[in-house]
Amino acid sequence: MNRSELYNQCCRYHGQRVRITCRDGSVHVGEVTRVSRNTVWIRPDAEFGGYGLGWFGEGFGAGFGIALGAITGIALASLFFW
């Protein structure tokens, strides 16, 4: 998936719970709070290894950023937890 397709997919998933897999094998589950051309921000789920503390970033509760170039896959989390 190229960066433009990944950006568009992240935009479609804004406000939804997703599962992101990165090139280093790490997996992040949480709500997409913001998307830029280079980064997607997610607020991690507390029950899936996130801290759930209302991360400070681009405003309270924005989560943390993941570079689009580091992402190998993104899918709605509900597809994995049913």
C-alpha positions, -999 to +999 in steps of 0.1 A: +000+000+000+015+034-010+016+064+013-013+081-005-036+051-001-026+047+035-033+084+042-068+081+026-075+050+046-065+067+079-087+096+070-117+072+065-110+056+099-107+090+118-126+087+151-128+049+148-109+021+167-081+006+146-053-019+147-021-006+132+009-029+124+043-013+120+074-025+101+092-033+133+064-058+142+047-036+169+009-035+169-011-005+182-048-006+190-067+026+196-089+054+182-076+076+153-076+112+167-058+130+139-042+124+105-016+145+086+002+136+053+030+121+073+016+109+106-015+093+121-022+099+158-040+073+179-053+073+215-044+038+227-069+015+243-062+009+280-074-027+279-050-035+250-017-023+264-023+014+260-020+038+289-053+055+287-040+086+305-052+112+280-018+117+263-005+152+258+004+159+222-013+181+197-039+190+224-051+170+253-060+135+245-046+135+210-026+103+216+007+096+200+019+098+164+029+070+141+047+078+109+028+067+078+061+053+064+064+029+094+030+014+089+026-019+071-011-023+077-042-007+092-076-022+098-107-015+118-101-031+152-136-045+153-125-070+126-101-086+150-122-085+183-156-100+176 
